[in-house]
Amino acid sequence: MDVPHVLLPSGFARAWSHEVPGPQQPPGPQGAPVPGTVEHPRQDGLPVSAMLRAIWWSEDFHPNPATGLPGKVRKRPVPSAGGCYPVQLRILCGEGCDVPPGTYVFNGSGFSGTGGDLLRLRNHDDGTPPQGGPQAPARGAVVVLTVLPQRTLAKYYHRAGPLLIADAAYAAVALVHHAAAQGVDARWDVVAPVRWPGSVPEFALATVSLGVSADRYLQRRHDRIAGVSQVQLAARRSCEFSRLRARPAAGAGRVAEDLLERSLLSFPQPTPPSCSARILSAEPLRDPELADRCAGQRWIGNLDALVVFETPGTPTPAAMWWAATLAAHILYTALGADLPLEFRPVGGWTGSHSGWTTLHGLGMAIRKPLTANHERAAHAGQ
């Protein structure tokens, strides 16, 4: 299977058209079964197993809306559009890790045993890197973030491309912030979509290098990233519609502006010349045309603030990567500082307004007033 059209520049811009997606289709498997064996981590070495489990595993499940009983979707610390969770984690380990050098897949869906563990791949026919793809470092590890596009395509059709990128971006940035809490050098990188070997169509979109030396300038920026502990990750939940206020809180715009400014200080990517991030609060949030531009999600009018990431030109995968990684960086910066804020990513944007097209949105809800201690905490890790 070639790279899906929704991830290529030629089909990517169609996601912002006013074309309505079709009826939801069967989503396909939650994970790609592989003939691997569980590798139990050692007590010493780079804690790859524990870090991946912290960002991509939970013993708890979201309740089934129809019955209220636990459903099939785990309460992962990383958000996903529509709860599709198409992201898979492939791990290329060198020396110095808590597992022996080799190629692994993280069992995040429980398709083998209880899940939440690393499966060691046995041969070159079961999902090892394709020719020209990411390679294992001599020391440390490279986590390859792949996606199963059919899970998101089945629900969002032509709008799936930006959502697949956003899902991968939030997972990559969460891992980098958690690595910072462990004192592990880490950085994320975007890769050109490439088919990963295996029985299920799966495509690499990004990598996260753990314990691998990086460019000094980039490393200085990453050194200032706020660490996010396992406990903080586990507490992350997207703000619920039912808990939003009828009217946005006063002063929310200032809080959002300050958080955006401080997040940019440690964000390791430059803002593309054609892109910008803007804060909406108070009256602009209640503009009915705003909800029309994000697939009729009228609940956004009850947010306290909304960060919109925009471009004046035709949306591109590169611009979307910037928008989604910055949004994720803002979310995890606030989480690491224990700020009393909740967030909800907002996708599904269409059309343009005043010459600008919204790439992505990050909704914000303030649960209680910010104290002086919380204001100081906003500087943590900067």
C-alpha positions as CSV (number, residue, x, y, z in Angstrom):
1,M,0.0,0.0,0.0
2,D,1.4,3.4,-1.0
3,V,1.4,6.3,1.4
4,P,-2.3,7.4,2.0
5,H,-3.3,10.4,-0.2
6,V,-4.4,12.3,3.0
7,L,-0.8,12.4,4.1
8,L,0.6,13.7,0.8
9,P,0.7,17.4,-0.1
10,S,-1.5,16.7,-3.1
11,G,-4.4,15.5,-0.9
12,F,-3.6,17.1,2.4
13,A,-5.3,20.5,1.6
14,R,-8.6,18.8,0.9
15,A,-9.0,18.3,4.7
16,W,-9.9,22.0,5.0
17,S,-12.6,21.8,2.3
18,H,-16.3,22.1,3.3
19,E,-16.9,18.5,2.1
20,V,-18.7,16.5,4.8
21,P,-17.1,13.1,5.7
22,G,-19.1,10.0,4.9
23,P,-20.7,7.5,7.4
24,Q,-18.4,5.9,9.9
25,Q,-16.8,2.7,8.8
26,P,-15.3,-0.2,10.8
27,P,-12.1,1.2,12.2
28,G,-9.8,-1.8,11.8
29,P,-7.4,-3.2,14.4
30,Q,-6.1,-1.2,17.4
31,G,-2.7,-2.7,16.9
32,A,-0.7,-4.6,14.4
33,P,0.0,-8.2,15.7
34,V,3.6,-9.1,15.6
35,P,5.5,-12.4,16.3
36,G,7.5,-11.1,19.1
37,T,8.4,-12.1,22.6
38,V,8.0,-10.1,25.8
39,E,11.4,-8.6,27.0
40,H,11.4,-7.9,30.7
41,P,13.4,-4.8,31.5
42,R,16.5,-4.7,33.7
43,Q,16.8,-2.5,36.6
44,D,19.7,-0.5,35.1
45,G,20.1,1.4,31.8
46,L,17.9,3.9,30.0
47,P,14.4,3.3,31.3
48,V,12.8,2.9,27.8
49,S,10.1,0.5,28.9
50,A,8.9,2.6,31.8
51,M,8.8,5.8,29.8
52,L,6.8,4.3,27.0
53,R,4.4,2.7,29.4
54,A,3.9,6.1,31.1
55,I,2.8,7.9,28.0
56,W,1.0,5.1,26.1
57,W,-0.6,2.7,28.7
58,S,-3.3,2.7,31.3
59,E,-5.0,-0.1,33.3
60,D,-8.3,1.9,33.1
61,F,-10.7,2.2,30.2
62,H,-13.1,5.0,29.2
63,P,-16.7,4.1,30.0
64,N,-19.0,2.9,27.2
65,P,-21.5,5.8,26.7
66,A,-24.4,3.4,26.2
67,T,-23.8,1.3,29.3
68,G,-21.5,3.2,31.6
69,L,-19.4,0.1,31.9
70,P,-15.7,0.1,31.0
71,G,-15.3,0.1,27.2
72,K,-12.4,-0.9,24.9
73,V,-10.5,2.5,24.8
74,R,-7.8,2.9,27.4
75,K,-7.4,6.2,29.3
76,R,-4.1,7.0,27.8
77,P,-2.2,10.1,28.9
78,V,-2.0,11.3,25.3
79,P,-5.1,12.6,23.5
80,S,-6.3,11.3,20.1
81,A,-8.9,12.6,17.7
82,G,-12.1,10.7,18.1
83,G,-10.4,8.2,20.4
84,C,-9.1,6.4,17.4
85,Y,-5.5,6.0,18.7
86,P,-3.8,5.1,15.4
87,V,-0.3,5.7,16.8
88,Q,2.0,2.7,17.3
89,L,5.4,2.7,18.9
90,R,8.4,0.9,17.3
91,I,11.6,1.0,19.3
92,L,15.2,0.7,17.9
93,C,17.5,0.1,20.9
94,G,21.3,0.4,21.0
95,E,23.6,-0.2,24.0
96,G,22.8,1.2,27.4
97,C,19.0,0.6,27.5
98,D,17.0,-1.4,30.0
99,V,16.5,-4.1,27.3
100,P,19.2,-5.6,25.0
101,P,20.0,-4.0,21.7
102,G,17.4,-4.9,19.0
103,T,14.1,-3.9,17.4
104,Y,10.9,-3.8,19.5
105,V,7.2,-2.9,19.4
106,F,5.3,-1.5,22.3
107,N,2.2,-3.5,23.0
108,G,-0.1,-0.6,23.8
109,S,-3.4,-2.2,22.9
110,G,-3.1,-5.5,24.6
111,F,-3.0,-7.6,21.5
112,S,-0.6,-10.1,23.2
113,G,-1.1,-10.9,26.8
114,T,-1.8,-8.1,29.2
115,G,-0.1,-5.4,27.2
116,G,2.0,-2.4,28.3
117,D,5.3,-4.3,27.5
118,L,8.0,-4.4,24.9
119,L,7.9,-7.2,22.3
120,R,11.3,-8.1,20.8
121,L,11.1,-8.8,17.0
122,R,12.8,-12.0,15.9
123,N,13.6,-11.5,12.2
124,H,13.5,-9.0,9.3
125,D,10.1,-10.1,8.1
126,D,8.1,-8.9,11.2
127,G,8.4,-5.2,11.3
128,T,12.0,-4.2,11.4
129,P,12.9,-0.8,9.8
130,P,12.4,-0.5,6.0
131,Q,15.4,0.3,3.8
132,G,16.2,4.0,4.2
133,G,14.1,4.2,7.3
134,P,15.3,5.2,10.9
135,Q,18.1,3.0,12.2
136,A,19.1,2.0,15.7
137,P,21.7,4.2,17.4
138,A,25.0,2.8,18.8
139,R,23.8,3.9,22.2
140,G,20.4,4.9,23.4
141,A,17.1,4.4,21.6
142,V,15.0,5.8,18.8
143,V,11.3,5.5,19.1
144,V,9.5,5.5,15.7
145,L,5.9,6.7,15.8
146,T,3.9,5.0,13.1
147,V,0.2,5.3,12.4
148,L,-2.5,2.8,11.3
149,P,-4.3,5.3,9.0
150,Q,-7.4,3.2,8.5
151,R,-8.5,3.8,12.1
152,T,-8.8,7.6,11.5
153,L,-9.8,7.3,7.9
154,A,-12.8,5.2,8.8
155,K,-14.2,8.1,10.9
156,Y,-12.9,11.3,9.3
157,Y,-12.3,10.3,5.6
158,H,-10.5,13.2,3.8
159,R,-10.0,15.1,7.0
160,A,-7.8,12.3,8.5
161,G,-4.4,13.7,7.4
162,P,-4.1,16.6,9.9
163,L,-5.5,14.4,12.7
164,L,-3.0,11.6,12.1
165,I,-0.2,14.2,12.3
166,A,-1.7,15.7,15.5
167,D,-2.0,12.3,17.1
168,A,1.7,11.5,16.4
169,A,2.8,15.0,17.5
170,Y,1.1,14.8,20.9
171,A,2.6,11.4,21.6
172,A,6.1,12.5,20.5
173,V,6.0,15.7,22.6
174,A,4.6,13.9,25.6
175,L,7.5,11.5,25.5
176,V,10.1,14.3,25.3
177,H,8.6,16.1,28.3
178,H,8.5,12.8,30.3
179,A,12.1,12.1,29.3
180,A,13.0,15.6,30.8
181,A,11.6,14.5,34.1
182,Q,13.8,11.4,34.0
183,G,16.9,13.4,33.2
184,V,17.1,11.8,29.7
185,D,18.2,13.8,26.7
186,A,15.4,13.6,24.1
187,R,14.3,15.2,20.9
188,W,11.6,14.7,18.3
189,D,12.0,14.7,14.6
190,V,9.6,14.5,11.7
191,V,10.2,11.9,9.0
192,A,8.8,11.5,5.5
193,P,5.9,9.0,5.6
194,V,7.2,5.5,4.8
195,R,5.5,2.2,4.9
196,W,6.5,0.0,7.8
197,P,6.9,-3.8,7.0
198,G,4.0,-5.9,8.3
199,S,0.7,-7.4,7.6
200,V,-1.3,-4.2,8.4
201,P,-0.7,-0.9,6.5
202,E,1.4,1.2,9.0
203,F,3.4,4.3,8.2
204,A,6.2,6.0,10.1
205,L,5.6,9.8,10.7
206,A,8.1,10.8,13.4
207,T,10.9,9.7,15.7
208,V,11.9,10.5,19.3
209,S,15.6,10.0,20.1
210,L,16.3,9.0,23.7
211,G,19.8,9.3,25.2
212,V,21.2,10.1,21.7
213,S,23.5,13.2,21.4
214,A,22.0,16.1,19.5
215,D,22.9,19.4,17.9
216,R,24.1,21.8,20.7
217,Y,21.6,24.5,19.8
218,L,18.6,22.1,19.8
219,Q,19.9,20.5,23.0
220,R,19.9,23.8,24.8
221,R,16.3,24.4,23.8
222,H,15.3,20.9,24.9
223,D,17.2,21.3,28.2
224,R,14.6,24.0,29.2
225,I,11.6,21.7,28.5
226,A,9.5,21.2,31.6
227,G,9.6,17.7,32.9
228,V,6.3,15.8,33.3
229,S,6.2,12.9,35.8
230,Q,4.3,9.7,35.4
231,V,1.8,10.9,38.0
232,Q,1.2,14.1,36.1
233,L,0.8,12.2,32.8
234,A,-1.7,9.9,34.4
235,A,-3.8,12.8,35.6
236,R,-4.1,14.4,32.1
237,R,-7.6,14.2,30.8
238,S,-9.3,16.3,28.1
239,C,-11.7,18.8,29.6
240,E,-15.2,17.5,29.5
241,F,-17.9,19.5,27.7
242,S,-20.3,19.2,30.7
243,R,-17.8,20.9,33.0
244,L,-17.3,24.0,30.9
245,R,-18.7,27.3,32.1
246,A,-21.6,29.0,30.4
247,R,-19.4,32.1,30.0
248,P,-15.6,32.2,29.7
249,A,-13.7,33.2,32.9
250,A,-12.5,36.8,33.1
251,G,-8.7,37.2,32.6
252,A,-8.4,33.9,30.7
253,G,-6.9,35.6,27.7
254,R,-4.0,37.0,29.8
255,V,-3.4,33.5,31.3
256,A,-3.3,32.0,27.8
257,E,-1.0,34.7,26.4
258,D,1.5,34.2,29.3
259,L,1.5,30.4,28.9
260,L,2.0,30.7,25.1
261,E,4.9,33.2,25.6
262,R,6.6,31.0,28.2
263,S,6.1,27.8,26.1
264,L,7.7,29.4,23.1
265,L,10.9,30.1,25.1
266,S,11.6,26.3,25.3
267,F,10.0,25.2,22.0
268,P,12.8,23.8,19.9
269,Q,11.3,24.6,16.5
270,P,11.3,28.1,14.9
271,T,7.9,29.5,13.9
272,P,7.5,29.2,10.1
273,P,7.4,32.7,8.5
274,S,3.9,31.9,7.2
275,C,2.4,30.8,10.5
276,S,1.2,32.3,13.7
277,A,-0.4,31.4,17.1
278,R,-3.3,33.6,18.3
279,I,-5.4,33.7,21.5
280,L,-9.2,33.9,21.4
281,S,-11.2,34.6,24.6
282,A,-14.3,36.4,25.7
283,E,-16.4,37.8,22.8
284,P,-14.5,36.2,19.9
285,L,-15.1,32.7,21.4
286,R,-18.9,33.3,21.3
287,D,-18.9,34.2,17.6
288,P,-21.2,31.5,16.0
289,E,-19.1,31.6,12.8
290,L,-16.1,30.3,14.8
291,A,-17.9,27.0,15.6
292,D,-19.0,26.7,12.0
293,R,-15.4,26.7,11.0
294,C,-14.5,23.7,13.2
295,A,-17.2,21.2,12.1
296,G,-19.9,22.8,14.3
297,Q,-18.3,22.1,17.6
298,R,-20.3,24.8,19.4
299,W,-19.0,23.8,22.8
300,I,-15.9,25.8,22.1
301,G,-17.9,29.0,23.0
302,N,-17.8,27.9,26.6
303,L,-14.0,27.5,26.8
304,D,-12.1,30.1,28.8
305,A,-9.6,30.5,25.9
306,L,-8.6,29.0,22.6
307,V,-5.2,29.1,21.0
308,V,-5.5,28.9,17.2
309,F,-2.6,28.1,15.0
310,E,-2.9,29.7,11.6
311,T,-1.4,30.0,8.1
312,P,-2.2,32.5,5.4
313,G,-1.5,30.0,2.6
314,T,-2.6,26.5,1.7
315,P,-2.1,24.2,4.7
316,T,0.9,21.8,4.4
317,P,2.1,18.9,6.4
318,A,5.1,21.0,7.6
319,A,2.8,23.7,8.9
320,M,0.5,21.2,10.6
321,W,3.5,19.6,12.4
322,W,4.5,23.0,13.7
323,A,0.9,23.7,14.9
324,A,0.4,20.3,16.6
325,T,3.8,20.1,18.3
326,L,3.5,23.6,19.7
327,A,0.0,22.9,20.9
328,A,1.2,19.7,22.6
329,H,4.2,21.6,24.1
330,I,1.9,24.2,25.6
331,L,-0.3,21.4,27.1
332,Y,2.6,19.5,28.7
333,T,4.4,22.6,29.8
334,A,1.3,23.5,31.8
335,L,0.9,19.9,33.1
336,G,4.5,19.8,34.2
337,A,4.0,23.1,36.2
338,D,0.9,21.8,37.9
339,L,-1.2,24.7,36.6
340,P,-4.9,24.4,37.3
341,L,-5.8,24.2,33.6
342,E,-7.4,21.6,31.4
343,F,-7.1,21.4,27.6
344,R,-8.9,19.9,24.7
345,P,-7.4,19.8,21.2
346,V,-9.7,21.1,18.5
347,G,-9.5,19.7,15.0
348,G,-11.8,19.6,11.9
349,W,-11.2,23.2,10.8
350,T,-12.5,24.2,7.4
351,G,-12.3,27.2,5.1
352,S,-10.4,30.5,5.9
353,H,-11.3,33.7,7.7
354,S,-9.8,37.1,6.9
355,G,-7.2,35.4,4.8
356,W,-6.1,33.0,7.5
357,T,-6.7,29.2,7.7
358,T,-6.8,27.6,11.1
359,L,-4.5,24.5,11.2
360,H,-5.3,23.4,14.8
361,G,-6.8,24.6,18.0
362,L,-6.1,24.1,21.7
363,G,-9.0,24.8,24.0
364,M,-8.3,25.8,27.6
365,A,-10.4,25.7,30.7
366,I,-9.4,27.3,34.1
367,R,-10.6,25.2,37.0
368,K,-9.8,27.7,39.7
369,P,-8.0,31.1,40.0
370,L,-4.3,31.1,39.4
371,T,-2.4,31.9,42.7
372,A,1.0,33.5,43.0
373,N,2.5,30.0,43.4
374,H,0.9,28.9,40.2
375,E,2.2,32.0,38.4
376,R,5.7,31.1,39.6
377,A,5.2,27.5,38.6
378,A,4.5,28.6,35.0
379,H,8.3,29.4,34.9
380,A,9.2,25.8,35.9
381,G,11.6,24.2,33.5
382,Q,12.0,27.3,31.4
